[in-house]
Amino acid sequence: MNIMKASIYIALIFTFTSCQKYVDIKKTSTESLIETASDCQLVLDNYDLFNGNYPYDGEYSADGYYISSDTYNDTYTSIEDKSFYAWEPGAIRAGSTEWVASYKKIYHTNLVLEALAKLDQTSITGNLRGAALFLRAYAYWNLAQLYTKPYGTTSNQDPGLPLHLKSDVNDVPGRGTVQQTYDRIITDLKEAGTLLNETAPIGSRPVKAAAYAMLARVYLSMEDYANALTSANTALSLKSTLMDFNTLDTESGTPFARYNEEVIFHSILGNNALLSAGNPFSNVAKINTDFISAYDDNDLRKTIFFKPNEDINEGTFRFTGNYEPGTSATLFTGLTVDELYLVRAECNARAGNAATAMTDLNTLLRSRWVSGTYTDMTAANADEALSKVLTERRKELIMRGQRWTDLRRLNKDVRFKTDLSRSVVVDGATQTFTLPANDSRYTLLIPQEVITNSSLPQNAR
């Protein structure tokens, strides 16, 4: 693709405007520019489109952080953000930024798939098709964690997502069911796994291991632990390298490199300022000190993931474990090797294989502790192994965009359910907000702009 054509395409990507369709995407002349395999690759290599701007309201609603009363009461904190932070039943985004960002990804993957269907099939076009299918599934799954009920026994009846499988914005598929949404995600990922290359020349592109790692994540969210185990095994057979945290700078506010050796697919959340770690003197999202105290002093995550704040924030801590090397709210939420070890350990524990589960957990933790100080954990039975794995899962994946999904599935088990609470002081009085396990608020309301401009039914309250 020549420079002029590339420039026109990139300009179009960034000037998309909304229309009166519920996917809020206006069809442009972009489609006519996609004619060759190189054109398709250019579309899929758009970092801001496919690696950035994933929905943040799940992490924002989860319990990995808190904000101070001063931040909550600040005039710069919007009424919308306050309502989400307080888990208000009517909390809803007026605009559709998170919804639209995801459907833009889906729209462009459909453009690529349609263009590829017209080309001669080669290994190059096969890999591109695999990438497009992976990215479409990735976008749908991230949306489903916010706007559909958790996968379960009623998924054949629960409202799902509008499944757009072609670029025609006049196509109106309706919401369908949660079952149909997950079936599509799995179908796309399975085919992607057969098509994607094992390696890529740049770290932002999906590879074969990413398809299986994502299948493991999806099946885990469905509580289909047998298939999650199979997928995790396949992904780890392709990529299993763990970082030695002893090689990292414990003093750095950004200790992890982008595309570090554990990253299988790199993606980051959209920017919500209230999730920002900031710096010692200007910190917004704070980490609960009780949570930090759960880490052993020889556990390097305690000093690598968290740093003390100073000045007016003295006595509080911020998160510095972002696999995206920055201090803003663009938190890493991609696929990694450490997550796969935790998935495989959990699935083995649930299958009654306590010793195997602990082997994986110990392999992971050995790479996180000061050299020579780690003593392998043991478990008397599968239940104890499962409890230990889930404890370490939360500690390892803090602020990775996975906690909301974990709460949605683990709340169904009386052993692991969590009732959330937050408190702030407003006008001198303490206000406490609560979110009980399995509450309907674990399914967020679809943005008002989407509902207003469509015939989609709103989620129940």
Secondary structure, DSSP 4 states (H G I P E B T S, - for coil): --HHHHHHHHHHHHT----SSTT-----THHHH--SHHHHHHHHT-HHHHTS-B--HHHHHSSS-B--HHHHHSTTS-HHHHHHHTT-TT---SS-HHHHHHHHHHHHHHHHHHHHHTSPP-HHHHHHHHHHHHHHHHHHHHHHHHHSPPSSTTTTTSB------SS-TT------BHHHHHHHHHHHHHHHHHHS-S--SSTTS--HHHHHHHHHHHHHHTT-HHHHHHHHHHHHHH------GGGS-TT-SS-S-TT-TTEEE--BB---GGG---BTTB--SBB-HHHHTTS-TTBTHHHHSEEE--GGGTT-EEE---SSSSSSS--B--EEHHHHHHHHHHHHHHTT-HHHHHHHHHHHHHTTBPTT-------SSHHHHHHHHHHHHHHHSTTSS-HHHHHHHHTTSTTT---EEEEEEETTEEEEEEE-TT-GGGSPPPPHHHHHTS-PPPPP-
